């Protein structure tokens, strides 16, 4: 990987590429996650650093949509990755005010 990390997620984009996002690599981001993203090219055995996600991700889930885009979701929010343009689009962020029972 171009950036060392743990607790990241990865998903197969197509027959040749894997998207890798989020996770942690230091004490500074162990509670919020990382914005760093990269693509692993299976055939060439190479990692490519791409644009960061719009929000940090940790303990997130990724789902491939019917149109080929990737939905990324966690407590910080939801965004879409477009494999053709290699860009992220923010759809929704977490609410600023949380219910009392979720503050802990």
N, C-alpha and C positions, 0 to 999 in steps of 0.2 A: 504494500500500500504506500501511497505517497505520504500519508499521515498516519502515524501509529494511533490506534484507538481500540477500545473495548466497548461492549454493549451497543455496538452499531447494528444496523440492519442492512441486508442486501437482497436484491431481487433480480431475476433474469429479465432483461429488457427484450432481448431477441436471441437468436441462436448463437450469437458471438459476444454479447456484452452483458455485464452485471453492474447495476447501480449500487453504490455503497454510500450510506448517509449516516450522519449523527454519531452518537456514542460519546465516550469521554476519553481524555488522555491526560488530564491534570486535575488537581484539586480545585482549580478555578472553575471548571465546568462540570464538576461531578453532580451538581444538583439541577443544572439546566440543560446540559448537553452541548453538542457542537453543531455548527452550521456547515462545517466542511463536508464536501461531497467529491466523489470520484467515480470513474467508470473503469472497470477491469475488462480488457479485451482478451477473451479466451484464446483465440487463434494466435495472437501475437505475444501472449503472456506479458502484457504491459498494463500499467495503471496510468490513467490520465486524470489529472486534477481538473475539475470543472467548476463553474460558478457555485458559490455557497447557496444553501437553502435560505429562504427569507427569514426563517425563525430557527432557533436551535432545536434539535431533536434528541430525545433520550427515551429508551423503552417504547419506541414507536413501532407502528405497523405500516407495511407497504402492500398495496394491492394493485395488480395490473388491471386496467380498465379495458373494455372492449375496443376502444379506439387506439390502444397501445400506450396511452399515457399511464403514469404511475401516481396513485393517490397515496400521500404520506400523512399519517395522523397520529397525534399523541396529545397529552394534556396541554401542550403549548399552542396547538392549533392544527390546521389542516392546509395542505398545499398540494399542488399538482406539478409533476415533472413531465416535460415534453421531451421525449428522446430524440426527436428530429432536430429541435433547436437547442437541446441541452440546457433548457431554462426552467426555472421554478416560478410558479404563480401562487401567491398567497390567497387562500379562499376565506379563512376565518382564523382569528386568534382566540386564545382563552379569554373568558370574562375577566375584567379587571377586579370585580368584587365577587368574592366567593361566599358561599353559604357557610355559616358558623361551623357546622359539622364537618366541613372539608378543610378547615384551616390547619388542622394538625396533620 
